[in-house]
Amino acid sequence: MTAVWRVVKNARIADAFTGEGAALYGGRWNKRGTRVVYAAQTLSLSVLEQFIHTGEEGKNIEYAFFKIEMPSGIKIERFNSHKIPSNWRDTPVPEETQELGSAWVLKQSSALLCVPSVIVPVECDFLINPAHADFHKLKIGKPQPFRFDSRLWK
């Protein structure tokens, strides 16, 4: 079984796999209104992905991480590099990338989509579609406590 990882604030543990946050605010790979769950290839990448959205207040916030195991038969899609627009790493987030991910959710072709990480482009972030029929096949571990090392703010 292969695994992906997700780091969330403790206050969000109960809805960590609903896609609610992404639907409310949108993300790099989804438009507002599209439910999707973001995870990463490694726990350390998941930590970095959370950290870039965390200010000094993160020193006092309690977090948790989840290990999400994927059974061997589950389909994982990947965007071909020619499908990803050249501005995919831009800030603010380009609409083109949001449209790509949102279209994938609507297509319902798989429960997981591997996309490049903006932070470490040779590694993958994963979009998880909580509305896909295979979502229930994922084995989501119990939340484990996590705290950022204070040296990250130096």
N, C-alpha and C positions, 0 to 999 in steps of 0.2 A: 504494500500500500504506500502510495506517495502522499506527502502531506504539504499543506500550505498553512500560513499563520496569519492571525489577526490580533492586533492590539487595540483595546478600547478603554475608555474611562470606565471606572467601576459603576458610575451612575448610568452607563449605557449598556451594561451587561444584559439586562432583560430583553433589549431590542437589538442586540448586536448582529442578529442574522435576519432582520426583517427588511433591510434596505431602506428604512425610514429616513435616516440621516441623508443618504445620497439623494433620495427623492425630494426632500425638503430644500436642499441647497444645490444640487447638481454637483458634478465632479469632472475630472478630466475626461472621463470616458462615459459620462451619462448626463442627459439633460434633466433639469428639474422635473419632477413628476415621474421619473423612471426609477423604480426600485432596483437597486443592485447593492451587493456587499463587496467591499474591497478587501483583498487579502494579499499576501506576498509569498514569494518563493521560499524565503527563509525568515526566521524570527528576527534576525538582525535587520533585514530590509524592512520588515513590518514596523520595527521600532523606529527606523529612520523616517518612514512614511508618516508615522504619527508625530514624530518630533518636529517635522517641518511646519506642522500646524499648531505647535505648542509654544507659547511664550514663557516668560519667567514664572507665570502661575503654575506651569507644569511641575515645578519643584514640589508643590504642595498637593497635587492631585494624585489620587490613587488610580492605578491602571491594572488591567488584567490582560493576559494573552490567552488565545485559544489555539490549539492544534486542530487542524481540520484534515482528517484522513480521507483520501479519495480511493475507492475501490478500483482495482485494476481495469475493470470493464467500462468505467465511466468516460464519456467523450469529453475531451478538452480541445477547444478550437484555438487557433492562433491566427492573428492577422498576418497576411503576407506583407513584407516590408513595403512593397509597392502600393499597398492599400492605405498605408499610414501617411497622412499629409506631412510635408516637410516642416511645417510649423508646430508639430505635435508637442514640442517641449516648451512652447511659449507661455508667458504669463502676461495678461490673463489667459485662461484656458480657451483655446480656439473652439468655435462651434463645430468645426469639422470632426474633431475627436469625440465630442459629446454626441454628435449624430451617429458616428460609427458604433459606439457602444450601445446607444439607445436602440438602434436598428437591430443589433444582435439580440438584445433582450426581447424585442417584439417578435423576432424570427423564431425564437424558442428552439434553436437548433442544437443547443447543448446547455448544460448547467454551469460550465466554466469556460472562461475565455482568458487566454494568456495574452497580456499586453506588455510592452516594454516599460520598465520603470523610468520615470524622468530622472530620478536621483542616480540610478545605476542602470543605464540603458541596456547593458548586456544581461541583466537579470529581469525576471518577470514579476509583474503584479498580476493578480488574478481577479477578474470580475466573477462573482458568483450570482447567478440568477435564482433568487429564492422562490420564484413562481414556476420554475422548470420542474417537470415531472421527476427528474433524477435528483433534485435537491435533497430529498429525504434519504438518499443512499449515502450521503456524506456523513462521516462519523465525526461529530463535533465534540471535542473533549471538554472537560470541565474547565472553567476559567481558573487560571493560575495567577497569583499576584505578581505585579511588575512595578518597578519604580525606575525612573530615569536616573542615571548616575549624575550627580550634581556637576561633575566636571564638564558635562556637555555644554553648559552655559558659560564656560570660560572663553 
